[in-house]
Amino acid sequence: MSAIAGVYNRAGNFVDIEHGSILMEALQIYPADAICTWYEDNIFLGCHSQWITPESITEQLPYYDSIRQLAITSDAIIDNRQQLFENLQVQPGQRTNMSDSELILLTYAKWGEAAPKYLVGDFAFMIWDGRERKLFGARDFSGSRTLYFVNRKRQFAFCTVIEPLLALPDMKRELNKSWLAEYLAITGMVDVVSDSSTVYKDIEQVPPSHSISITGDQVKLKRYCTISMEDQQLQLKSNEEYVEAFREVFQEAVTSRLRTHRHVGAQLSGGLDSGAVVSFAVNALRKNNQSLHTFSYIPSQDFKNYLPKRYLANESPFIQSTIEYVGSINEHYCDFADRNSLSEVDDFLKIMEMPYKFFENSFWLKGMFEKASIEGVGVLLNGGRGNMSISWGPAIDYYAVLLKKLKWAQLTRELHHYSHNAGGSRLRRLPEITRVAFPFLDRMFPEGEPYQYPTLINPEFAKRMGVFEKLKEYGIDRSGWSAEMNAYEQRKKHFEDLFHWNASNTLATKLSLRYSLWKRDPTNDIRVIRFCLSVPEGQYVQNGLDRALVRRATENYLPDKVRLNQRIRGAQGVDWVHRMIPHWNAFIEEIQQLSTDPLAMEIFNGPVILAALTKAQMGAKPEQANDPDYRILMRSLIVYRFLKGLE
């Protein structure tokens, strides 16, 4: 794992080494095991290395291949090493200690700009091709690692993080108002729909699934990977064969992500995705007599659960059940009692280098990295992409398909089993299923006025930036999705539209650099995703089981209490208001300052903020954690602090 940087003099003159030194000096805020640079004529490459894998300890970065006249700096862990060794005909004696960056370089030497298609893993890299006089790089299909760049008349510069680029001569911290407008207009967790823009006007990023090629004064971005739902469907003979095929591909994805010379850790909740990752990881680690460190978030001890019985804020009973069943686990329960969403804002803005929306979970997301680092963890597993891959299977939407196809007998059987598993009468779900199957009924017979989430953006600012027209062009509404889409259409859009990937992976990259450990998600493995998209929908909902494939595949891996649970759902981050109550007055005072700042009111929706402020001044109650007005205020505060930092 590395923070990489480089400068390319596009005019052909010798590169200014001082500019490269500025980039490298700015990276010194991060811990490093090695810091090296390489330059030649008009190109400078640098690497701020953190050793995660066994091979990285002896890895030379930047690496120069004098025979091929290729130089590389990379931030990468490659997971299909054995496949590449075979395809590249690497001799067995050379494989053990070959670094991932050298493997990337060999892949480029063989396939040129098509090289990223052959790589599986988390990566961002830049290669200087001396023969072609070309700088070429790429970011993995989901953008697991960040890669920013500045494209000026005579100079192209790149870096894993933004701040070093801003330190270059003549760079300005000029706000990208188009980015900000999108950020404020979208009420959901998506940051923006522009997958290559950033919060700064002069800084761009290589989008996920893209390569970048710089030759002279030409800069080309090219999408090299598209994940399609229309690819060939997998046709196996039995349910058992689908389970066996899933276990094989998922075990490979998990095992390939255990490669570290330090401890292996995992984020563990009480649910299926993280539980599946943990159980398959332990299955592989046991073969080498290794154990797994798990890190689980729990609310502070004085928090009283106000949620309905089907939602669980403290998932400890399910977490403990998984730990006891799987075994070989060193568990860590983390309540971070001294932290809250407000106390983390300034530090999180430094880490993210941009505003963020996930404030409810910010303190424990960062806290887990910190705790894992203290425990000597090099790789921290999680199951963040699981809902769209391994644990796909929305029952109501599938039953709507059966209804539309008039498969009454199958629908009746499924509803009977589903009501037994999830509770409640089988008939009470028919109205919901009918409306999902025939969405025009909502327009003809609406059940009350649909709720509109308060809009944070000033309407005049939105109109001036044309932001809602832009969202419409992308086929989404203010939530980041389209209200007209069913679950299957949303899943399709999730893999087609690249902007869904950026926010969570930006967080993962920058936390990893801060704490010298790498977040790795087997549910986001491209081999797993392509497998899951090829599986017939009938495998995902069966006999009243939603998410049926992973439930069947984890038999004898997870306890039935977790594996078959369809009645209770975890609810993380619902104690954020409870944690902020001692600091509520300070929170109110800052919002009051914001509401009277004329520059802030040019971008924020003043009436919405004032109405929310009036409510907040009446006092804070823990059960108001999901109140949209409270969330609007917290989001506005985060943006306001970021903007104040630009002054």
C-alpha positions as CSV (number, residue, x, y, z in Angstrom):
1,M,0.0,0.0,0.0
2,S,1.3,3.4,-0.9
3,A,0.6,7.0,-1.4
4,I,1.9,7.7,-4.9
5,A,2.8,11.0,-6.7
6,G,4.4,12.2,-9.8
7,V,5.1,15.2,-12.1
8,Y,5.3,15.1,-15.9
9,N,6.6,18.0,-17.9
10,R,4.4,17.9,-21.0
11,A,6.6,20.4,-22.9
12,G,9.4,17.9,-23.0
13,N,11.8,20.0,-20.8
14,F,13.5,18.5,-17.7
15,V,11.0,18.0,-14.9
16,D,11.3,20.4,-12.0
17,I,12.5,18.2,-9.2
18,E,11.4,20.8,-6.6
19,H,7.8,20.2,-7.6
20,G,8.2,16.5,-7.0
21,S,9.8,17.2,-3.7
22,I,6.8,19.4,-2.7
23,L,4.5,16.5,-3.4
24,M,6.6,14.1,-1.4
25,E,7.0,16.5,1.5
26,A,3.2,16.9,1.8
27,L,2.8,13.1,2.1
28,Q,4.9,13.1,5.3
29,I,1.7,13.5,7.4
30,Y,1.2,9.7,6.7
31,P,3.3,7.0,8.3
32,A,5.7,5.2,5.9
33,D,8.0,2.2,5.9
34,A,9.9,3.5,2.9
35,I,10.0,6.7,0.9
36,C,11.6,6.7,-2.6
37,T,11.6,8.7,-5.8
38,W,12.7,8.1,-9.4
39,Y,13.1,10.7,-12.2
40,E,14.4,10.9,-15.7
41,D,14.3,13.8,-18.1
42,N,10.8,15.1,-18.0
43,I,9.2,12.6,-15.5
44,F,9.3,12.3,-11.7
45,L,7.7,9.5,-9.8
46,G,7.4,9.1,-6.0
47,C,6.1,6.5,-3.6
48,H,5.3,6.8,0.2
49,S,5.2,3.1,0.9
50,Q,3.4,1.2,3.7
51,W,4.2,-2.5,3.9
52,I,1.1,-4.7,4.0
53,T,1.8,-7.8,2.0
54,P,4.9,-10.1,2.5
55,E,6.2,-9.1,-0.9
56,S,5.9,-5.4,-0.2
57,I,8.7,-5.6,2.4
58,T,11.3,-6.0,-0.3
59,E,9.4,-4.2,-3.0
60,Q,11.2,-1.3,-4.7
61,L,8.8,1.6,-5.6
62,P,9.1,3.4,-7.9
63,Y,10.4,0.4,-9.9
64,Y,12.3,0.8,-13.2
65,D,12.7,-1.9,-15.7
66,S,15.7,-0.8,-17.8
67,I,15.2,-3.5,-20.4
68,R,11.6,-2.5,-21.2
69,Q,12.2,1.1,-20.4
70,L,9.2,1.2,-18.1
71,A,8.9,2.8,-14.7
72,I,6.0,2.3,-12.2
73,T,4.7,3.8,-9.0
74,S,1.7,2.0,-7.6
75,D,-0.8,1.8,-4.8
76,A,-2.0,-1.8,-5.3
77,I,-2.7,-5.3,-4.0
78,I,-3.3,-7.7,-6.8
79,D,-5.5,-10.7,-6.0
80,N,-5.2,-12.9,-9.2
81,R,-1.5,-13.4,-8.9
82,Q,-1.5,-17.1,-9.8
83,Q,-3.6,-16.5,-12.9
84,L,-1.3,-13.7,-14.0
85,F,1.8,-15.8,-13.4
86,E,0.4,-18.4,-15.7
87,N,-0.7,-16.0,-18.4
88,L,2.6,-14.1,-18.3
89,Q,4.6,-17.3,-18.1
90,V,6.5,-16.3,-15.0
91,Q,8.9,-19.0,-13.9
92,P,8.0,-20.7,-10.6
93,G,11.2,-19.7,-9.0
94,Q,10.4,-16.0,-9.6
95,R,6.9,-16.0,-8.3
96,T,7.2,-16.1,-4.5
97,N,8.9,-12.7,-4.0
98,M,7.6,-10.9,-7.1
99,S,5.9,-7.7,-6.1
100,D,2.5,-6.6,-7.2
101,S,3.9,-3.5,-8.9
102,E,6.3,-5.7,-11.0
103,L,3.4,-7.9,-11.9
104,I,1.4,-4.9,-13.1
105,L,4.4,-3.7,-15.1
106,L,4.7,-7.2,-16.8
107,T,0.9,-7.1,-17.5
108,Y,1.3,-3.7,-19.2
109,A,4.4,-4.9,-21.2
110,K,2.2,-7.7,-22.6
111,W,-1.2,-6.1,-23.1
112,G,-0.4,-2.4,-23.2
113,E,-3.3,-0.1,-22.3
114,A,-5.6,-3.1,-22.0
115,A,-3.7,-4.2,-19.0
116,P,-6.2,-3.1,-16.3
117,K,-8.8,-5.5,-17.7
118,Y,-6.5,-8.4,-16.6
119,L,-6.0,-7.2,-13.0
120,V,-8.1,-8.3,-10.1
121,G,-7.7,-6.4,-6.8
122,D,-7.5,-2.9,-5.4
123,F,-5.2,-0.6,-7.4
124,A,-4.2,2.8,-8.6
125,F,-1.0,3.0,-10.6
126,M,1.0,5.2,-13.0
127,I,3.5,3.8,-15.5
128,W,6.1,5.8,-17.5
129,D,6.6,4.2,-20.9
130,G,10.0,5.5,-22.1
131,R,9.7,4.1,-25.6
132,E,6.3,5.6,-26.2
133,R,7.1,8.8,-24.2
134,K,3.7,8.2,-22.5
135,L,2.4,8.3,-19.0
136,F,-0.3,5.7,-18.4
137,G,-2.3,4.8,-15.3
138,A,-5.5,3.2,-14.1
139,R,-7.9,2.8,-11.1
140,D,-9.6,-0.5,-10.4
141,F,-13.1,-1.2,-11.5
142,S,-14.8,0.2,-8.3
143,G,-12.2,2.8,-7.5
144,S,-11.0,1.1,-4.3
145,R,-8.0,3.4,-4.3
146,T,-8.1,7.1,-5.2
147,L,-6.0,8.9,-7.9
148,Y,-6.2,12.7,-8.3
149,F,-4.5,14.8,-10.9
150,V,-3.9,18.4,-12.1
151,N,-3.7,19.0,-15.8
152,R,-2.0,22.3,-16.6
153,K,-0.6,23.7,-19.8
154,R,3.0,22.5,-19.3
155,Q,2.6,20.1,-16.4
156,F,0.6,17.1,-15.4
157,A,0.8,16.1,-11.8
158,F,-0.9,13.2,-9.9
159,C,-1.3,12.0,-6.3
160,T,-3.2,9.6,-4.1
161,V,-4.5,12.5,-2.0
162,I,-5.5,16.1,-2.8
163,E,-3.5,18.2,-0.4
164,P,0.0,17.7,-2.0
165,L,-1.4,18.8,-5.4
166,L,-2.7,22.0,-3.8
167,A,0.8,22.7,-2.4
168,L,2.2,23.0,-5.9
169,P,3.2,26.5,-7.1
170,D,0.3,28.7,-8.5
171,M,-2.4,26.2,-7.3
172,K,-5.5,27.8,-5.7
173,R,-8.0,26.3,-3.3
174,E,-10.9,27.4,-5.6
175,L,-14.2,25.8,-4.9
176,N,-15.9,23.7,-7.6
177,K,-19.4,25.1,-7.4
178,S,-20.8,22.5,-9.7
179,W,-19.6,19.8,-7.4
180,L,-21.0,21.6,-4.3
181,A,-24.4,22.1,-6.0
182,E,-24.7,18.3,-6.7
183,Y,-23.5,17.5,-3.2
184,L,-26.2,19.7,-1.6
185,A,-29.0,18.8,-4.0
186,I,-28.7,15.0,-3.5
187,T,-30.4,14.1,-0.3
188,G,-29.1,10.5,-0.3
189,M,-25.6,9.2,0.5
190,V,-24.3,9.7,-3.0
191,D,-21.8,12.6,-3.1
192,V,-22.1,13.8,-6.7
193,V,-22.9,12.3,-10.1
194,S,-19.8,13.7,-11.7
195,D,-17.4,10.8,-11.3
196,S,-14.2,12.7,-12.4
197,S,-14.7,16.0,-10.6
198,T,-13.7,17.0,-7.1
199,V,-14.6,19.7,-4.6
200,Y,-11.7,21.8,-6.0
201,K,-12.1,23.4,-9.5
202,D,-8.6,22.6,-10.7
203,I,-8.3,19.0,-9.4
204,E,-9.8,16.0,-11.1
205,Q,-9.8,12.3,-10.4
206,V,-9.5,9.2,-12.5
207,P,-13.0,7.7,-12.3
208,P,-13.4,4.0,-11.2
209,S,-13.1,1.5,-14.1
210,H,-11.0,4.1,-16.1
211,S,-7.5,4.4,-17.4
212,I,-5.7,7.6,-18.2
213,S,-3.1,8.2,-20.9
214,I,-1.0,11.4,-21.2
215,T,1.1,11.9,-24.3
216,G,2.4,15.4,-24.9
217,D,-0.5,17.8,-24.6
218,Q,-3.1,15.1,-24.9
219,V,-4.9,13.6,-21.9
220,K,-7.3,10.8,-22.5
221,L,-9.6,9.0,-20.0
222,K,-11.0,5.7,-21.2
223,R,-13.5,3.3,-19.5
224,Y,-12.0,-0.2,-19.7
225,C,-14.5,-2.1,-17.6
226,T,-18.3,-2.3,-17.8
227,I,-20.3,-4.6,-15.6
228,S,-23.5,-5.6,-17.4
229,M,-26.6,-7.4,-16.0
230,E,-27.2,-8.8,-19.5
231,D,-24.1,-11.1,-19.5
232,Q,-24.7,-14.8,-20.0
233,Q,-26.7,-16.4,-17.2
234,L,-25.3,-19.3,-15.3
235,Q,-27.3,-22.5,-15.8
236,L,-26.6,-25.3,-13.3
237,K,-28.5,-28.5,-12.6
238,S,-29.5,-28.1,-8.9
239,N,-29.6,-25.7,-5.9
240,E,-26.7,-27.6,-4.5
241,E,-24.5,-26.9,-7.5
242,Y,-25.2,-23.1,-7.2
243,V,-24.2,-23.2,-3.5
244,E,-21.0,-25.1,-4.3
245,A,-20.1,-22.7,-7.1
246,F,-20.8,-19.7,-4.9
247,R,-18.6,-21.2,-2.1
248,E,-15.8,-21.8,-4.5
249,V,-15.7,-18.2,-6.0
250,F,-16.3,-16.5,-2.6
251,Q,-13.7,-18.5,-0.8
252,E,-11.1,-17.6,-3.5
253,A,-12.0,-13.9,-3.1
254,V,-11.7,-14.0,0.7
255,T,-8.5,-16.1,0.8
256,S,-6.8,-13.8,-1.7
257,R,-7.5,-10.9,0.6
258,L,-5.7,-12.4,3.6
259,R,-2.2,-11.7,2.2
260,T,-0.4,-9.7,4.8
261,H,2.7,-10.1,7.0
262,R,0.7,-8.7,9.9
263,H,-2.6,-9.8,11.6
264,V,-5.8,-10.1,9.7
265,G,-8.9,-8.3,11.1
266,A,-12.5,-7.9,10.1
267,Q,-15.4,-5.6,10.9
268,L,-18.2,-7.8,12.2
269,S,-21.8,-6.9,12.7
270,G,-24.7,-9.2,13.5
271,G,-25.6,-9.7,9.9
272,L,-25.0,-12.0,7.0
273,D,-22.5,-10.1,4.9
274,S,-19.8,-9.5,7.5
275,G,-20.6,-12.9,9.1
276,A,-20.0,-14.7,5.7
277,V,-16.7,-12.8,5.2
278,V,-15.6,-13.7,8.8
279,S,-16.5,-17.4,8.5
280,F,-14.9,-17.9,5.2
281,A,-11.8,-16.0,6.4
282,V,-11.4,-18.2,9.5
283,N,-11.9,-21.3,7.2
284,A,-8.7,-20.2,5.4
285,L,-6.7,-18.9,8.3
286,R,-7.1,-22.1,10.4
287,K,-5.1,-24.0,7.8
288,N,-2.1,-21.9,8.9
289,N,-3.0,-21.9,12.6
290,Q,-3.9,-18.2,12.5
291,S,-6.8,-16.5,14.2
292,L,-8.9,-13.5,13.1
293,H,-9.3,-10.2,15.0
294,T,-12.9,-8.9,14.8
295,F,-14.1,-5.3,15.5
296,S,-17.7,-4.7,16.3
297,Y,-19.5,-1.4,17.0
298,I,-21.9,-1.3,19.9
299,P,-23.7,1.8,21.3
300,S,-22.5,3.4,24.5
301,Q,-23.7,1.7,27.7
302,D,-26.1,4.4,28.8
303,F,-28.0,4.3,25.5
304,K,-31.5,3.0,25.7
305,N,-32.9,1.4,22.6
306,Y,-36.0,3.3,21.4
307,L,-36.4,1.4,18.1
308,P,-39.2,-1.1,17.3
309,K,-38.5,-4.6,18.4
310,R,-37.5,-5.7,14.8
311,Y,-34.6,-3.2,14.8
312,L,-31.6,-3.8,17.1
313,A,-29.1,-1.0,17.9
314,N,-26.9,-3.3,19.9
315,E,-26.2,-6.4,17.8
316,S,-24.0,-8.1,20.4
317,P,-26.2,-11.2,20.8
318,F,-25.9,-12.0,17.1
319,I,-22.3,-11.0,16.9
320,Q,-21.4,-13.2,19.9
321,S,-23.4,-16.1,18.3
322,T,-21.2,-15.8,15.2
323,I,-18.0,-15.6,17.2
324,E,-18.8,-18.7,19.3
325,Y,-19.9,-20.7,16.3
326,V,-17.0,-19.8,14.0
327,G,-14.2,-19.9,16.6
328,S,-10.6,-18.9,16.2
329,I,-11.6,-15.3,16.7
330,N,-10.1,-12.6,19.0
331,E,-13.1,-10.3,19.4
332,H,-13.1,-6.5,20.1
333,Y,-16.4,-4.7,21.1
334,C,-16.0,-1.0,20.5
335,D,-18.4,1.6,21.9
336,F,-16.1,4.7,21.6
337,A,-18.0,6.2,24.5
338,D,-15.9,9.4,24.4
339,R,-16.6,10.2,20.8
340,N,-19.5,11.6,18.8
341,S,-20.4,12.9,15.3
342,L,-19.6,16.6,16.3
343,S,-16.3,15.9,17.9
344,E,-15.0,14.1,14.8
345,V,-15.9,16.8,12.2
346,D,-12.6,18.7,12.0
347,D,-10.4,15.6,11.9
348,F,-12.7,13.9,9.4
349,L,-12.5,16.9,7.1
350,K,-8.7,16.6,7.2
351,I,-8.9,12.9,6.4
352,M,-11.5,13.2,3.6
353,E,-10.3,16.5,2.2
354,M,-13.9,17.2,1.3
355,P,-17.3,17.3,2.9
356,Y,-19.0,14.0,3.8
357,K,-22.5,12.7,4.6
358,F,-22.0,9.7,6.8
359,F,-21.6,11.6,10.0
360,E,-23.8,9.2,12.0
361,N,-21.2,6.5,11.7
362,S,-18.0,8.6,11.3
363,F,-16.7,8.2,14.9
364,W,-16.8,4.4,14.9
365,L,-15.7,3.9,11.3
366,K,-12.5,5.9,12.1
367,G,-12.3,4.3,15.6
368,M,-12.2,0.8,14.2
369,F,-9.2,1.6,11.9
370,E,-7.5,3.2,14.9
371,K,-8.2,0.1,17.1
372,A,-7.2,-2.3,14.4
373,S,-3.9,-0.5,13.8
374,I,-3.1,-0.7,17.6
375,E,-3.7,-4.5,17.4
376,G,-1.2,-4.8,14.5
377,V,-3.7,-5.5,11.8
378,G,-2.6,-5.1,8.2
379,V,-5.8,-6.1,6.4
380,L,-9.2,-5.2,7.7
381,L,-12.0,-7.2,5.9
382,N,-15.6,-6.1,5.6
383,G,-18.7,-6.8,3.5
384,G,-19.6,-3.4,2.3
385,R,-20.8,-4.4,-1.2
386,G,-22.7,-7.4,0.0
387,N,-26.2,-6.1,-0.4
388,M,-25.7,-5.8,-4.1
389,S,-23.7,-9.0,-4.5
390,I,-23.6,-12.0,-2.2
391,S,-26.7,-11.2,-0.1
392,W,-28.9,-10.0,-3.0
393,G,-32.5,-11.2,-2.9
394,P,-35.3,-8.8,-2.2
395,A,-38.4,-10.9,-1.5
396,I,-41.1,-8.4,-2.1
397,D,-39.7,-7.4,-5.5
398,Y,-39.3,-11.1,-6.5
399,Y,-42.9,-11.8,-5.4
400,A,-44.0,-8.8,-7.5
401,V,-42.4,-10.5,-10.5
402,L,-44.3,-13.7,-9.8
403,L,-47.5,-11.7,-9.5
404,K,-46.9,-10.0,-12.9
405,K,-46.3,-13.4,-14.5
406,L,-49.5,-14.7,-12.9
407,K,-47.6,-17.5,-11.1
408,W,-50.3,-17.8,-8.4
409,A,-49.4,-21.2,-7.1
410,Q,-45.7,-20.4,-6.6
411,L,-46.5,-17.0,-5.1
412,T,-48.9,-18.6,-2.7
413,R,-46.3,-21.1,-1.5
414,E,-43.7,-18.4,-1.2
415,L,-45.9,-16.1,0.8
416,H,-46.8,-19.0,3.2
417,H,-43.1,-19.7,3.9
418,Y,-42.2,-16.0,4.0
419,S,-44.9,-15.3,6.6
420,H,-43.5,-18.2,8.7
421,N,-39.9,-16.9,8.5
422,A,-40.5,-13.2,8.8
423,G,-43.7,-13.2,10.8
424,G,-47.1,-11.8,10.1
425,S,-50.0,-12.9,7.9
426,R,-49.1,-13.8,4.3
427,L,-52.0,-11.7,3.0
428,R,-50.9,-8.5,4.7
429,R,-48.0,-8.1,2.2
430,L,-50.2,-8.4,-0.9
431,P,-51.0,-4.7,-1.1
432,E,-47.2,-3.8,-1.0
433,I,-46.4,-6.5,-3.6
434,T,-49.2,-5.3,-5.9
435,R,-47.9,-1.7,-5.8
436,V,-44.3,-2.9,-6.5
437,A,-45.6,-5.0,-9.4
438,F,-47.8,-2.2,-10.8
439,P,-46.3,1.2,-9.9
440,F,-48.9,3.1,-11.8
441,L,-51.3,2.3,-8.9
442,D,-49.3,4.7,-6.7
443,R,-50.1,7.4,-9.2
444,M,-53.7,6.5,-9.6
445,F,-54.4,5.8,-5.9
446,P,-51.8,7.5,-3.8
447,E,-51.6,6.6,-0.2
448,G,-51.3,10.1,1.1
449,E,-48.7,12.7,0.0
450,P,-45.2,11.2,-0.5
451,Y,-42.7,12.6,1.9
452,Q,-40.2,15.0,0.5
453,Y,-36.8,15.1,2.3
454,P,-35.8,18.7,3.0
455,T,-33.5,20.1,0.4
456,L,-30.3,21.7,1.7
457,I,-29.5,23.7,-1.5
458,N,-30.6,27.3,-2.0
459,P,-33.2,27.1,-4.8
460,E,-31.6,30.1,-6.5
461,F,-28.1,28.5,-6.4
462,A,-29.6,25.3,-7.7
463,K,-31.3,27.1,-10.6
464,R,-28.1,29.0,-11.4
465,M,-26.0,25.8,-11.5
466,G,-28.8,23.8,-13.4
467,V,-28.2,21.0,-10.9
468,F,-31.6,19.3,-10.9
469,E,-31.6,19.2,-14.7
470,K,-28.3,17.5,-14.5
471,L,-29.6,14.9,-12.1
472,K,-32.5,14.3,-14.4
473,E,-30.1,13.6,-17.3
474,Y,-28.5,10.9,-15.1
475,G,-32.0,9.4,-14.6
476,I,-32.0,10.0,-10.9
477,D,-33.9,12.2,-8.4
478,R,-32.8,14.0,-5.4
479,S,-32.3,10.8,-3.4
480,G,-29.6,9.6,-5.9
481,W,-32.0,7.0,-7.2
482,S,-35.1,7.2,-9.3
483,A,-38.4,6.8,-7.5
484,E,-39.7,4.9,-10.6
485,M,-37.1,2.2,-10.3
486,N,-37.7,-1.2,-8.7
487,A,-35.0,-3.1,-6.9
488,Y,-33.7,-4.8,-10.0
489,E,-33.4,-1.6,-12.0
490,Q,-31.6,0.1,-9.1
491,R,-29.2,-2.8,-8.9
492,K,-28.5,-2.5,-12.6
493,K,-27.9,1.3,-12.2
494,H,-25.6,0.7,-9.3
495,F,-23.2,-1.3,-11.4
496,E,-23.5,0.9,-14.5
497,D,-23.2,4.3,-12.9
498,L,-19.7,4.9,-11.5
499,F,-20.6,7.7,-9.1
500,H,-22.1,5.2,-6.6
501,W,-18.6,3.9,-5.9
502,N,-16.6,7.0,-5.1
503,A,-17.7,8.1,-1.5
504,S,-17.1,4.9,0.4
505,N,-13.8,4.2,-1.4
506,T,-12.5,7.7,-0.8
507,L,-13.0,7.1,2.9
508,A,-11.4,3.7,2.8
509,T,-8.2,4.9,1.0
510,K,-7.7,7.9,3.3
511,L,-8.3,6.0,6.5
512,S,-5.9,3.3,5.3
513,L,-3.2,5.8,4.8
514,R,-3.8,7.4,8.2
515,Y,-3.6,4.1,10.0
516,S,-1.3,2.0,7.8
517,L,-3.8,-0.8,7.1
518,W,-5.9,-1.8,4.1
519,K,-9.6,-2.2,4.1
520,R,-10.5,-5.2,1.8
521,D,-14.0,-6.2,0.7
522,P,-14.4,-9.7,-0.7
523,T,-18.0,-8.9,-1.6
524,N,-16.6,-6.3,-3.9
525,D,-14.4,-8.8,-5.8
526,I,-15.1,-8.4,-9.5
527,R,-15.1,-12.2,-9.8
528,V,-17.8,-12.5,-7.1
529,I,-19.9,-9.7,-8.5
530,R,-19.9,-11.2,-12.0
531,F,-20.8,-14.6,-10.6
532,C,-23.6,-13.1,-8.5
533,L,-25.0,-11.2,-11.5
534,S,-25.0,-14.4,-13.5
535,V,-27.1,-16.3,-11.0
536,P,-30.8,-16.7,-11.9
537,E,-33.1,-14.6,-9.6
538,G,-34.9,-17.8,-8.5
539,Q,-31.8,-18.7,-6.5
540,Y,-32.0,-15.5,-4.5
541,V,-35.5,-16.0,-3.1
542,Q,-36.6,-19.5,-2.3
543,N,-39.1,-21.1,0.1
544,G,-39.8,-17.8,1.9
545,L,-36.1,-16.9,2.3
546,D,-34.9,-13.6,1.0
547,R,-31.1,-13.4,0.3
548,A,-31.5,-17.1,-0.1
549,L,-28.2,-18.0,-1.9
550,V,-25.9,-16.7,0.9
551,R,-28.2,-18.2,3.6
552,R,-27.9,-21.6,2.0
553,A,-24.2,-21.2,1.2
554,T,-23.3,-20.4,4.9
555,E,-24.9,-23.5,6.3
556,N,-22.3,-25.0,8.7
557,Y,-20.4,-21.7,8.4
558,L,-22.8,-19.5,10.5
559,P,-25.2,-20.2,13.3
560,D,-28.9,-20.5,12.2
561,K,-29.6,-17.6,14.6
562,V,-27.7,-15.3,12.2
563,R,-28.0,-17.3,9.0
564,L,-31.8,-17.6,9.0
565,N,-32.7,-14.4,10.8
566,Q,-35.4,-12.5,8.8
567,R,-37.2,-10.9,11.8
568,I,-34.5,-8.6,13.3
569,R,-32.4,-6.0,11.6
570,G,-29.3,-4.2,12.9
571,A,-29.5,-0.4,13.0
572,Q,-26.0,1.2,13.3
573,G,-25.4,4.8,14.2
574,V,-28.8,5.4,15.8
575,D,-27.2,6.7,18.9
576,W,-25.6,9.8,17.3
577,V,-28.0,12.3,18.8
578,H,-27.7,10.6,22.2
579,R,-23.9,11.1,22.1
580,M,-24.3,14.7,21.1
581,I,-26.7,15.8,23.9
582,P,-23.9,17.0,26.2
583,H,-22.6,19.2,23.3
584,W,-26.0,20.3,22.0
585,N,-25.7,23.9,22.9
586,A,-22.4,24.2,21.1
587,F,-24.0,22.6,18.1
588,I,-26.9,25.1,18.2
589,E,-24.6,28.0,18.5
590,E,-22.7,27.0,15.4
591,I,-25.9,26.5,13.4
592,Q,-27.0,30.0,14.5
593,Q,-23.7,31.4,13.2
594,L,-24.2,29.6,9.9
595,S,-27.8,30.9,9.5
596,T,-26.6,34.5,9.8
597,D,-23.7,34.2,7.5
598,P,-24.7,35.9,4.2
599,L,-22.1,33.9,2.1
600,A,-23.4,30.6,3.6
601,M,-27.0,31.5,2.9
602,E,-26.1,32.0,-0.8
603,I,-25.7,28.2,-1.1
604,F,-27.9,26.8,1.8
605,N,-31.7,26.8,1.8
606,G,-32.3,29.4,4.5
607,P,-35.9,28.7,5.4
608,V,-35.2,24.9,5.7
609,I,-32.3,25.5,8.0
610,L,-34.2,28.1,10.2
611,A,-37.1,25.7,10.5
612,A,-34.8,22.9,11.5
613,L,-32.9,25.2,13.9
614,T,-36.2,26.1,15.7
615,K,-36.9,22.5,16.3
616,A,-33.4,21.7,17.5
617,Q,-33.5,24.6,19.9
618,M,-36.4,22.8,21.7
619,G,-33.8,20.2,22.9
620,A,-32.4,16.9,21.7
621,K,-33.9,13.5,22.2
622,P,-32.1,10.3,21.2
623,E,-35.2,9.0,19.4
624,Q,-34.9,11.9,16.9
625,A,-31.7,10.4,15.3
626,N,-33.6,9.8,12.1
627,D,-35.3,13.2,12.1
628,P,-34.5,14.7,8.7
629,D,-34.3,18.2,10.2
630,Y,-31.6,17.1,12.6
631,R,-29.7,15.4,9.8
632,I,-30.0,18.5,7.6
633,L,-28.4,20.7,10.3
634,M,-25.5,18.3,10.8
635,R,-24.8,18.1,7.1
636,S,-24.9,21.8,6.7
637,L,-22.5,22.2,9.6
638,I,-20.0,19.9,8.0
639,V,-20.1,21.8,4.7
640,Y,-19.9,25.1,6.5
641,R,-16.8,24.1,8.4
642,F,-15.2,22.9,5.1
643,L,-16.0,26.2,3.4
644,K,-14.6,28.2,6.4
645,G,-11.4,26.3,6.0
646,L,-11.0,27.6,2.4
647,E,-11.1,31.2,3.6
